[in-house]
Amino acid sequence: MEYFGFIAGYLLIWLTPVIGMWHKGFPQMGRKASDAFIPLYSYYSALRGTKQPWYWVIFMLLPGIQFIMWASVNVTYIRKFGVFGVMDTILGILFPFPVFWKIAKNPEKYKVQPETNWDVAKQVDARTPSDHVALFFALPIVGHAIVYPFSLLGVKRKPGKKSIFKEWGDAILFAVVAASAIRTYVFEPYQIPTGSMEKTLLVGDHLFVDKITFGPRLPMTPFSYPIFHNSFPFINVKSYIGLQTIPYTRVPGIRFVENNDVVVFNFPAGDTALNDPRMPNGLIGHTYEQILWDEAFQTCLKEGHNVAHFEANFDQYVSRARKQFVDKGKVYSRIVDMEDANRGYTKIDGLLDRPVDKRENYIKRCVGLPGDLIEVIDKELYVNGVLAAQPAEMQYNYSLIGHPHVQAVFRRDWEAAEIKFYENFHVNVAELGVDDSFNVTIPLSKALYAELVTSYPELKPYIKEKGYYNQQITSGNSAYYYHIFPNNPQYDWTEDNFGPLHIPKAGEVVKLDHKSLPIYRRIISAYEGHSLQEKADGIYIDGKKTDTYTIEQNYYWMMGDNRNNSADSRFWGFVPEDHIVGHAAFIWLSADPSTGMFGGGMRWNRMFSGIE
């Protein structure tokens, strides 16, 4: 019954003409009454009778778009009978049956009306409120923001032409439907927000995500406004409703993910998120569980206890941190900006529970496929014991030890530092970091490091050995609690020395015990939807004691090309197959965000370039 919601949604659409008694109105439109009882053809007949494009029927077949077209045809139908009231129009969009029944039961009152004569003020005035409602639903707030200036400027309408609100409403609705179909099933624009893929992809690169190669994924949450991914901009309101869900279903593509593909996917750890009202600048895209543990750990340390006390009372501290997030809306372990620093905490507006397709979009390089064994040794990635392919622009962090250039950084003379580091190392100040000895770290490709090290022998690889974080935590020098996957004290891995780790594949049976459970915990509970309990006498899945688990879907390992400045699988683990969005195809626009397109920041050499 997992497809019940999917089937029920289409049954609602197909049965609407029957339930709405369209057979009573069709003869007035010059259509056969029996047409109302033929699934889908009933809409074709209604569109013909209302002189609308017949091909709208095609859009009614596409999940994620079908409800927009359903509402559009419903409103078109009731308008054909002269119903233009504001409340009737709202009902026509959201729940049209009362309006349909009113029309069917009062044939003398509700007759088919001729086309609106746009030169007759009375007819135009009668439908104007309805046109405002339609424009609002086509593009909330923004639609009126576009149209009103033209109205206020007194743009004159040519004789016989529609009103400006009707004209723009139709145009915007068509644009929304067309853009939604393309965005969902063909390609989607994406902007690089962070430097995790530098220098392969730069902040400010705009690229197209190809949906055809891997096969388009049907929308899992189809009751949504498809142009906006998960919220309306500026107002931080969800753009979707979970009334209907569709299980993971993908239309067959040309091929599926291969090693070294640059892939866009939904953030796997984004099932629960901290709701910062300032998003996207806030905490939406961060790993909630890791923030929760860090908050609990910091609370313990502030009370004067050590890590042993924290681990002995782990559940208690985690429960307190969760309650603080929900009841007080305060996060002390993550400071987003200066406003938060001055206040001493980041203010949030509760928690968000997001479905798979509405989690934040991430972009990384796939470096491990289902069944692969991956290991990172001194920053170098090995797949099945073989050194992985090396992207030409891949970067690692190197420490600059004792060189005069760093003095500008320590003096916070950012202008001088920017000049020195950009001219000599081709990096911006924002890309610099610091190591444990307070040396400046610089992200460089291997080729650039080899070129620079002869002139700057002070450049040294900065590598964190296994056990680094364990030592930092137990000695009380860390405010974070095991943020490297699988986020457990039994694993002493770092981002530079990680694994070996086997990537699960569908159908594989894995052994479960105290050691392996941290690796598979989220797969079992979050990604594959089973209840999981670890009791004193063993592990229970869906209430049954077991020491094995059969993996239900394929998993992938994603890493950024800016290896020491990328929050990737090394921090939050596997990427499930159902989270894969598409293949990064090519860059169509690139501009340095610090100067912008019109400030001389255009990167013309990157435009319409492929992604390697």
C-alpha positions as CSV (number, residue, x, y, z in Angstrom):
1,M,0.0,0.0,0.0
2,E,3.0,2.3,-0.2
3,Y,1.7,3.8,-3.5
4,F,-1.8,4.5,-1.9
5,G,-1.2,8.2,-1.7
6,F,0.0,8.3,-5.3
7,I,-3.0,6.4,-6.6
8,A,-5.4,8.3,-4.4
9,G,-4.2,11.6,-5.8
10,Y,-4.8,10.6,-9.4
11,L,-8.2,9.0,-8.5
12,L,-9.2,12.4,-7.1
13,I,-8.3,14.1,-10.4
14,W,-9.8,11.5,-12.6
15,L,-13.1,11.3,-10.6
16,T,-13.5,15.1,-10.1
17,P,-15.7,15.5,-13.3
18,V,-17.9,12.6,-12.1
19,I,-18.1,13.8,-8.5
20,G,-18.5,17.4,-9.7
21,M,-21.5,16.4,-12.0
22,W,-19.9,17.9,-15.1
23,H,-22.3,15.8,-17.1
24,K,-24.9,18.4,-16.2
25,G,-22.9,21.2,-17.7
26,F,-21.2,19.6,-20.7
27,P,-24.3,19.8,-23.0
28,Q,-24.4,23.6,-22.5
29,M,-20.7,23.7,-23.7
30,G,-21.6,21.6,-26.8
31,R,-19.9,18.5,-25.4
32,K,-21.5,15.1,-24.8
33,A,-22.7,14.4,-21.2
34,S,-21.1,11.0,-21.3
35,D,-17.6,12.6,-21.8
36,A,-17.7,13.5,-18.1
37,F,-17.5,9.8,-17.2
38,I,-14.4,9.0,-19.3
39,P,-11.2,9.3,-17.2
40,L,-8.9,12.0,-18.5
41,Y,-10.9,12.5,-21.7
42,S,-13.3,14.4,-19.5
43,Y,-10.7,17.1,-19.1
44,Y,-9.9,17.1,-22.8
45,S,-13.6,17.7,-23.5
46,A,-13.8,20.4,-20.9
47,L,-10.8,22.2,-22.4
48,R,-12.3,22.0,-25.8
49,G,-15.6,23.3,-24.5
50,T,-13.9,26.3,-22.7
51,K,-11.6,27.0,-25.8
52,Q,-8.4,26.3,-23.8
53,P,-5.4,24.4,-25.1
54,W,-6.1,20.7,-25.2
55,Y,-2.5,19.8,-24.3
56,W,-3.0,20.9,-20.8
57,V,-4.2,17.3,-20.3
58,I,-0.6,16.2,-20.7
59,F,0.5,18.3,-17.7
60,M,-2.1,16.6,-15.6
61,L,-0.2,13.3,-16.0
62,L,3.0,14.7,-14.5
63,P,3.4,14.3,-10.7
64,G,4.3,17.5,-9.0
65,I,2.5,19.5,-11.7
66,Q,-0.8,17.7,-12.0
67,F,-2.5,19.6,-9.1
68,I,-1.6,23.0,-10.6
69,M,-3.3,22.0,-13.8
70,W,-6.2,20.4,-11.9
71,A,-6.9,23.7,-10.2
72,S,-6.4,25.6,-13.4
73,V,-9.0,23.5,-15.3
74,N,-11.4,23.6,-12.4
75,V,-11.3,27.4,-12.3
76,T,-11.7,27.6,-16.1
77,Y,-14.8,25.4,-15.9
78,I,-16.6,27.4,-13.2
79,R,-15.7,30.7,-15.0
80,K,-17.4,29.3,-18.1
81,F,-20.6,29.4,-16.1
82,G,-20.1,33.0,-15.0
83,V,-18.8,32.2,-11.5
84,F,-16.2,34.9,-10.7
85,G,-16.6,35.4,-6.9
86,V,-13.5,35.5,-4.8
87,M,-14.6,32.7,-2.4
88,D,-15.8,30.6,-5.4
89,T,-12.4,31.1,-7.1
90,I,-10.5,30.1,-3.9
91,L,-12.7,27.0,-3.6
92,G,-12.2,26.3,-7.3
93,I,-8.5,26.2,-6.7
94,L,-8.4,24.3,-3.4
95,F,-11.7,22.2,-3.1
96,P,-14.0,22.9,-6.1
97,F,-16.8,20.4,-5.4
98,P,-19.3,22.8,-3.6
99,V,-19.0,25.2,-6.6
100,F,-19.5,22.4,-9.1
101,W,-22.6,21.1,-7.3
102,K,-24.0,24.6,-7.1
103,I,-23.6,25.0,-10.9
104,A,-25.1,21.5,-11.6
105,K,-28.1,22.0,-9.4
106,N,-29.1,25.5,-10.7
107,P,-28.9,25.2,-14.5
108,E,-31.3,28.1,-14.9
109,K,-29.1,30.4,-13.0
110,Y,-25.7,29.2,-14.1
111,K,-25.6,29.1,-17.9
112,V,-22.6,29.0,-20.2
113,Q,-21.4,32.6,-20.7
114,P,-19.9,34.0,-23.8
115,E,-16.3,35.0,-23.8
116,T,-15.5,38.1,-21.7
117,N,-15.8,41.3,-23.7
118,W,-12.8,43.2,-22.4
119,D,-14.1,46.5,-23.8
120,V,-17.2,46.3,-21.5
121,A,-16.3,47.7,-18.1
122,K,-19.1,45.8,-16.3
123,Q,-17.9,42.4,-17.5
124,V,-14.3,43.3,-16.7
125,D,-15.1,44.6,-13.2
126,A,-17.2,41.4,-12.5
127,R,-14.2,39.2,-13.0
128,T,-11.3,41.4,-11.7
129,P,-11.4,40.1,-8.1
130,S,-11.2,36.6,-9.4
131,D,-8.3,37.4,-11.6
132,H,-6.5,38.9,-8.6
133,V,-7.0,35.6,-6.7
134,A,-5.7,33.6,-9.7
135,L,-2.6,35.8,-10.0
136,F,-1.9,35.4,-6.3
137,F,-2.1,31.6,-6.5
138,A,0.0,31.6,-9.7
139,L,2.9,33.5,-8.0
140,P,2.1,34.6,-4.5
141,I,3.0,38.2,-3.7
142,V,5.6,38.3,-6.4
143,G,3.0,38.2,-9.2
144,H,1.3,41.4,-7.9
145,A,4.7,43.0,-7.3
146,I,5.4,42.5,-11.0
147,V,2.0,43.6,-12.3
148,Y,1.1,46.6,-10.1
149,P,3.9,48.9,-11.3
150,F,2.5,48.5,-14.9
151,S,-1.0,49.2,-13.6
152,L,0.1,52.3,-11.7
153,L,2.0,53.6,-14.7
154,G,-1.3,53.5,-16.6
155,V,-0.2,51.1,-19.3
156,K,-3.0,51.2,-21.8
157,R,-4.8,48.1,-23.0
158,K,-5.4,47.7,-26.6
159,P,-9.1,47.3,-27.6
160,G,-10.3,43.7,-27.3
161,K,-7.3,42.7,-25.2
162,K,-7.4,41.2,-21.8
163,S,-6.9,43.2,-18.6
164,I,-3.3,43.6,-17.4
165,F,-4.0,41.3,-14.4
166,K,-5.6,38.6,-16.6
167,E,-2.8,38.8,-19.2
168,W,0.0,38.6,-16.6
169,G,-1.9,35.9,-14.6
170,D,-2.1,33.7,-17.7
171,A,1.5,34.3,-18.7
172,I,2.8,33.6,-15.2
173,L,0.7,30.5,-14.8
174,F,2.0,29.1,-18.1
175,A,5.6,30.0,-17.1
176,V,5.2,28.3,-13.7
177,V,3.9,25.1,-15.3
178,A,6.5,25.0,-18.0
179,A,9.3,25.8,-15.7
180,S,8.1,23.3,-13.2
181,A,8.0,20.5,-15.8
182,I,11.5,21.3,-17.0
183,R,12.9,21.7,-13.5
184,T,11.4,18.4,-12.3
185,Y,12.0,16.2,-15.3
186,V,14.7,17.7,-17.6
187,F,17.2,20.0,-15.9
188,E,17.4,22.4,-12.9
189,P,19.5,25.5,-12.3
190,Y,21.8,25.3,-9.3
191,Q,24.2,27.9,-7.8
192,I,27.4,27.0,-6.0
193,P,27.0,28.4,-2.5
194,T,30.3,27.3,-0.8
195,G,33.9,26.5,-1.7
196,S,33.7,22.8,-1.0
197,M,34.3,22.0,-4.7
198,E,37.0,24.6,-5.4
199,K,38.7,24.9,-7.8
200,T,36.6,22.6,-9.9
201,L,33.5,24.6,-9.2
202,L,33.7,28.2,-7.8
203,V,31.4,30.1,-5.5
204,G,29.2,32.1,-7.9
205,D,29.1,29.4,-10.6
206,H,25.6,28.8,-12.0
207,L,25.2,25.4,-13.5
208,F,22.5,23.1,-14.9
209,V,21.7,19.8,-13.2
210,D,20.8,17.2,-15.8
211,K,17.9,15.0,-14.7
212,I,17.9,12.8,-17.8
213,T,21.2,11.0,-17.4
214,F,20.4,9.3,-14.1
215,G,16.6,9.4,-14.8
216,P,14.2,12.0,-13.3
217,R,13.0,11.2,-9.8
218,L,9.2,11.6,-9.3
219,P,8.4,14.2,-6.7
220,M,8.0,12.5,-3.4
221,T,6.0,15.5,-2.0
222,P,3.8,16.5,-4.9
223,F,1.6,19.0,-3.0
224,S,4.2,21.8,-3.4
225,Y,4.9,25.0,-5.2
226,P,7.4,23.5,-7.6
227,I,9.4,26.6,-8.5
228,F,10.6,27.0,-4.9
229,H,12.6,24.0,-3.5
230,N,11.3,23.9,0.1
231,S,10.4,27.4,1.2
232,F,9.2,30.8,-0.1
233,P,12.1,33.2,-0.2
234,F,12.2,36.1,2.4
235,I,9.3,34.8,4.5
236,N,10.7,31.4,5.5
237,V,7.4,29.6,4.9
238,K,7.3,26.0,3.7
239,S,6.4,25.7,0.0
240,Y,5.0,22.2,0.3
241,I,2.3,20.3,2.3
242,G,2.7,16.6,3.2
243,L,-0.9,15.7,2.2
244,Q,0.3,13.2,-0.3
245,T,3.6,11.3,-0.6
246,I,5.0,9.2,-3.4
247,P,7.5,6.4,-2.6
248,Y,10.9,6.7,-4.3
249,T,10.3,6.1,-8.0
250,R,12.8,7.0,-10.8
251,V,12.1,7.1,-14.5
252,P,14.9,5.0,-16.3
253,G,17.8,7.2,-17.4
254,I,20.8,6.7,-19.7
255,R,22.9,5.4,-16.8
256,F,23.2,5.8,-13.1
257,V,25.9,7.3,-10.9
258,E,29.5,6.4,-11.8
259,N,32.7,7.1,-9.9
260,N,34.0,10.7,-10.3
261,D,30.6,12.0,-11.4
262,V,29.8,15.4,-9.9
263,V,26.4,14.8,-8.4
264,V,23.7,17.0,-6.9
265,F,21.8,15.2,-4.1
266,N,19.5,16.0,-1.1
267,F,21.4,16.4,2.1
268,P,21.1,13.0,3.8
269,A,21.4,14.4,7.4
270,G,18.7,16.9,6.6
271,D,15.7,14.9,7.8
272,T,15.6,17.1,10.9
273,A,16.8,20.7,10.8
274,L,17.2,23.7,13.1
275,N,14.9,26.4,11.8
276,D,16.8,29.6,11.6
277,P,14.3,32.4,10.5
278,R,17.2,34.0,8.5
279,M,17.6,31.0,6.2
280,P,19.4,30.3,3.9
281,N,22.0,32.0,6.1
282,G,21.2,30.0,9.2
283,L,21.3,26.4,10.3
284,I,18.9,24.7,7.9
285,G,21.6,22.8,6.0
286,H,23.7,21.7,9.0
287,T,23.7,18.2,10.6
288,Y,21.1,18.5,13.4
289,E,22.2,15.4,15.2
290,Q,25.8,16.6,15.3
291,I,24.7,20.0,16.6
292,L,22.6,18.2,19.2
293,W,25.5,16.2,20.5
294,D,27.9,19.2,20.5
295,E,25.4,21.2,22.4
296,A,25.0,18.4,25.0
297,F,28.8,18.0,25.2
298,Q,29.4,21.7,25.8
299,T,26.7,21.8,28.5
300,C,28.5,19.0,30.3
301,L,31.9,20.8,30.0
302,K,30.4,24.1,31.2
303,E,29.2,22.2,34.3
304,G,32.7,21.2,35.1
305,H,32.5,17.6,34.1
306,N,34.8,15.6,31.8
307,V,34.1,13.4,28.7
308,A,33.8,10.3,30.8
309,H,30.9,11.8,32.7
310,F,29.3,13.0,29.5
311,E,29.4,9.5,27.9
312,A,28.1,7.9,31.1
313,N,25.1,10.3,31.0
314,F,24.9,10.8,27.2
315,D,21.1,10.3,26.9
316,Q,20.4,12.7,29.7
317,Y,22.5,15.5,28.2
318,V,21.2,15.0,24.7
319,S,17.6,15.2,26.0
320,R,18.4,18.5,27.8
321,A,19.9,19.9,24.6
322,R,16.9,18.9,22.5
323,K,14.5,20.4,25.1
324,Q,16.5,23.6,25.0
325,F,16.3,23.8,21.2
326,V,12.5,23.3,21.3
327,D,11.5,25.2,24.4
328,K,14.0,28.1,24.5
329,G,15.0,28.3,20.8
330,K,18.7,28.8,21.7
331,V,21.8,27.2,20.2
332,Y,25.1,27.9,21.9
333,S,27.4,25.5,20.0
334,R,26.9,27.2,16.6
335,I,27.3,30.9,16.2
336,V,26.3,32.0,12.7
337,D,27.2,35.7,12.6
338,M,28.2,38.8,14.6
339,E,24.6,39.3,15.8
340,D,24.7,35.8,17.4
341,A,28.2,36.3,18.8
342,N,27.1,39.5,20.5
343,R,24.0,37.7,21.9
344,G,26.0,34.6,22.9
345,Y,23.7,32.1,21.1
346,T,21.9,31.6,17.8
347,K,18.2,32.0,18.0
348,I,16.1,29.4,16.2
349,D,12.4,28.9,15.6
350,G,12.0,25.2,16.5
351,L,12.8,22.1,14.5
352,L,11.8,21.2,10.9
353,D,11.0,17.6,9.8
354,R,11.7,17.5,6.1
355,P,10.9,14.8,3.5
356,V,13.7,13.5,1.3
357,D,13.0,15.6,-1.8
358,K,12.7,18.8,0.3
359,R,16.0,18.6,2.0
360,E,18.8,21.0,1.1
361,N,20.6,20.3,-2.2
362,Y,24.3,19.5,-2.0
363,I,26.9,19.1,-4.7
364,K,29.9,16.8,-4.4
365,R,31.9,14.3,-6.4
366,C,31.0,10.6,-6.2
367,V,34.1,8.8,-5.1
368,G,32.6,5.5,-4.0
369,L,30.0,3.2,-5.4
370,P,27.8,0.5,-3.7
371,G,30.1,-2.4,-2.7
372,D,33.4,-0.3,-2.8
373,L,35.9,-0.2,0.0
374,I,37.2,3.3,0.6
375,E,40.1,4.5,2.7
376,V,41.8,7.9,3.1
377,I,45.5,7.7,4.0
378,D,47.3,10.9,4.6
379,K,44.7,12.8,2.6
380,E,44.9,10.4,-0.4
381,L,41.7,8.5,-1.3
382,Y,42.0,4.8,-2.1
383,V,39.1,2.9,-3.6
384,N,39.3,-0.9,-3.4
385,G,43.0,-0.6,-2.6
386,V,43.8,1.6,-5.6
387,L,44.6,5.3,-5.6
388,A,41.5,7.1,-6.7
389,A,41.4,9.4,-9.7
390,Q,42.8,12.8,-9.0
391,P,40.8,15.8,-10.3
392,A,43.2,18.3,-11.7
393,E,41.8,21.1,-9.5
394,M,41.5,19.1,-6.3
395,Q,42.9,21.0,-3.3
396,Y,44.4,20.1,0.1
397,N,45.4,22.4,3.0
398,Y,49.0,23.2,3.6
399,S,50.4,25.1,6.6
400,L,52.5,28.2,6.0
401,I,55.0,28.1,8.9
402,G,56.7,31.3,10.0
403,H,56.5,33.3,6.8
404,P,56.2,37.1,7.0
405,H,53.0,37.1,4.9
406,V,51.1,35.7,7.9
407,Q,51.7,38.8,10.0
408,A,49.1,40.7,7.9
409,V,46.6,38.0,8.9
410,F,47.4,38.1,12.6
411,R,47.3,41.9,12.5
412,R,43.9,41.6,10.8
413,D,45.1,43.8,8.0
414,W,42.8,42.1,5.6
415,E,43.5,44.4,2.6
416,A,47.3,43.7,2.8
417,A,46.7,40.0,3.5
418,E,44.4,39.8,0.5
419,I,47.0,41.3,-1.8
420,K,49.8,39.1,-0.4
421,F,48.0,35.8,-0.5
422,Y,46.2,36.3,-3.8
423,E,49.3,37.4,-5.7
424,N,51.5,34.7,-4.2
425,F,49.2,31.8,-3.6
426,H,46.1,32.6,-5.8
427,V,43.7,32.4,-2.8
428,N,41.4,34.9,-1.1
429,V,41.7,35.7,2.6
430,A,38.3,34.0,3.1
431,E,39.8,30.7,2.0
432,L,42.6,30.7,4.7
433,G,42.4,28.6,7.8
434,V,44.5,27.9,10.9
435,D,46.1,24.7,12.2
436,D,46.7,23.6,15.8
437,S,49.9,25.5,16.0
438,F,48.1,28.7,14.8
439,N,49.9,28.6,11.5
440,V,47.9,29.9,8.5
441,T,46.6,27.1,6.3
442,I,46.2,27.5,2.5
443,P,44.2,25.3,0.1
444,L,46.3,24.4,-2.9
445,S,46.2,21.9,-5.7
446,K,49.1,19.4,-5.8
447,A,50.4,21.0,-9.0
448,L,50.3,24.5,-7.5
449,Y,52.0,23.3,-4.3
450,A,54.8,21.6,-6.2
451,E,55.3,24.9,-8.1
452,L,55.3,27.1,-5.0
453,V,57.2,25.0,-2.5
454,T,60.5,25.7,-4.1
455,S,60.0,29.4,-3.4
456,Y,58.1,28.9,-0.1
457,P,59.8,26.0,1.8
458,E,57.7,27.1,4.7
459,L,54.7,25.3,3.1
460,K,54.1,22.0,4.8
461,P,51.3,19.4,4.4
462,Y,48.9,19.7,7.3
463,I,47.7,16.1,8.2
464,K,45.5,14.9,11.0
465,E,46.5,11.4,12.1
466,K,44.1,8.8,13.3
467,G,43.3,9.4,17.0
468,Y,43.6,13.2,16.6
469,Y,40.0,14.0,17.6
470,N,40.0,11.3,20.3
471,Q,43.0,13.0,21.9
472,Q,41.4,16.5,21.6
473,I,38.1,15.4,23.1
474,T,39.5,13.4,26.0
475,S,42.0,16.2,26.9
476,G,39.2,18.7,27.0
477,N,40.5,20.7,24.0
478,S,37.5,20.3,21.8
479,A,34.1,21.8,21.9
480,Y,32.8,19.3,19.4
481,Y,32.0,15.6,20.0
482,Y,33.2,13.2,17.3
483,H,32.1,15.0,14.1
484,I,33.8,12.5,11.8
485,F,31.5,9.6,10.6
486,P,30.3,7.4,12.2
487,N,30.5,9.9,15.0
488,N,31.4,7.4,17.7
489,P,34.3,7.0,20.2
490,Q,35.0,3.5,18.8
491,Y,36.3,5.1,15.6
492,D,39.4,7.3,15.8
493,W,39.2,8.5,12.2
494,T,39.9,12.0,10.8
495,E,39.2,13.6,7.5
496,D,42.8,13.0,6.5
497,N,43.0,9.4,7.7
498,F,39.7,7.6,7.4
499,G,38.5,4.0,7.1
500,P,38.7,1.5,5.7
501,L,34.9,1.6,5.2
502,H,32.7,-0.6,3.1
503,I,29.9,1.1,1.2
504,P,26.6,-0.9,1.5
505,K,24.7,-2.1,-1.5
506,A,21.1,-3.3,-2.0
507,G,20.6,-6.9,-1.0
508,E,23.7,-7.1,1.1
509,V,23.4,-8.7,4.5
510,V,25.5,-7.0,7.2
511,K,26.5,-8.1,10.6
512,L,25.1,-6.0,13.5
513,D,26.9,-5.6,16.8
514,H,28.0,-2.9,19.2
515,K,31.0,-2.1,16.9
516,S,29.1,-2.0,13.5
517,L,25.8,-0.4,14.6
518,P,27.1,3.2,14.5
519,I,27.8,2.7,10.8
520,Y,24.4,1.3,9.9
521,R,22.2,3.1,12.4
522,R,20.9,5.9,10.1
523,I,20.6,3.4,7.2
524,I,18.2,1.3,9.2
525,S,16.2,4.0,11.0
526,A,16.4,7.2,8.9
527,Y,16.9,6.0,5.3
528,E,15.0,2.7,5.3
529,G,12.4,3.6,7.9
530,H,12.7,0.8,10.5
531,S,12.4,1.1,14.3
532,L,15.8,0.4,15.9
533,Q,16.5,-0.3,19.6
534,E,19.8,-1.2,21.2
535,K,19.0,-3.0,24.5
536,A,21.2,-4.8,27.0
537,D,20.5,-8.1,25.5
538,G,21.0,-7.1,21.9
539,I,19.7,-5.2,18.9
540,Y,16.0,-5.0,17.9
541,I,14.7,-4.0,14.5
542,D,10.9,-3.5,14.3
543,G,10.6,-5.2,17.7
544,K,12.5,-8.3,16.7
545,K,15.9,-9.2,18.1
546,T,18.5,-9.7,15.3
547,D,22.3,-9.6,14.6
548,T,22.0,-9.1,10.9
549,Y,20.3,-6.6,8.5
550,T,19.6,-6.8,4.8
551,I,20.4,-3.4,3.0
552,E,17.4,-2.3,1.0
553,Q,18.9,0.3,-1.4
554,N,22.2,1.3,-2.8
555,Y,24.5,3.9,-1.1
556,Y,27.2,6.2,-2.4
557,W,30.2,8.1,-1.0
558,M,30.5,11.8,-1.8
559,M,33.5,14.1,-1.3
560,G,34.3,17.7,-2.2
561,D,37.3,18.5,-4.4
562,N,38.4,21.0,-1.8
563,R,39.2,18.1,0.4
564,N,40.0,19.9,3.7
565,N,37.2,22.5,3.3
566,S,34.3,20.3,2.5
567,A,31.5,19.0,4.7
568,D,30.9,15.7,3.0
569,S,30.5,11.9,3.6
570,R,33.4,11.9,5.9
571,F,31.3,13.9,8.3
572,W,27.7,12.6,7.8
573,G,28.1,9.3,6.0
574,F,26.4,7.6,3.1
575,V,24.2,9.1,0.4
576,P,21.1,6.9,-0.3
577,E,20.1,6.3,-3.9
578,D,16.7,7.9,-3.3
579,H,18.5,11.2,-2.4
580,I,20.2,11.5,-5.8
581,V,18.8,14.5,-7.7
582,G,20.9,14.7,-10.9
583,H,24.2,15.0,-12.7
584,A,26.0,18.4,-12.8
585,A,26.2,19.0,-16.6
586,F,27.7,22.4,-17.4
587,I,28.3,26.0,-16.1
588,W,26.1,28.5,-17.9
589,L,27.0,31.6,-15.9
590,S,29.8,32.5,-13.5
591,A,30.4,35.7,-11.5
592,D,32.6,36.4,-8.5
593,P,30.0,37.1,-5.7
594,S,32.2,39.7,-4.1
595,T,31.9,42.0,-7.2
596,G,28.9,40.6,-9.0
597,M,28.0,40.5,-12.7
598,F,27.9,44.2,-13.1
599,G,30.9,45.0,-10.9
600,G,33.5,43.4,-13.2
601,G,33.2,40.0,-11.6
602,M,32.1,38.0,-14.7
603,R,34.2,34.9,-15.4
604,W,33.7,34.7,-19.1
605,N,36.1,31.8,-19.6
606,R,33.9,29.6,-17.4
607,M,30.6,30.2,-19.2
608,F,29.1,27.2,-21.0
609,S,32.0,25.0,-19.9
610,G,31.6,21.3,-19.0
611,I,32.2,19.9,-15.5
612,E,35.0,17.4,-15.3
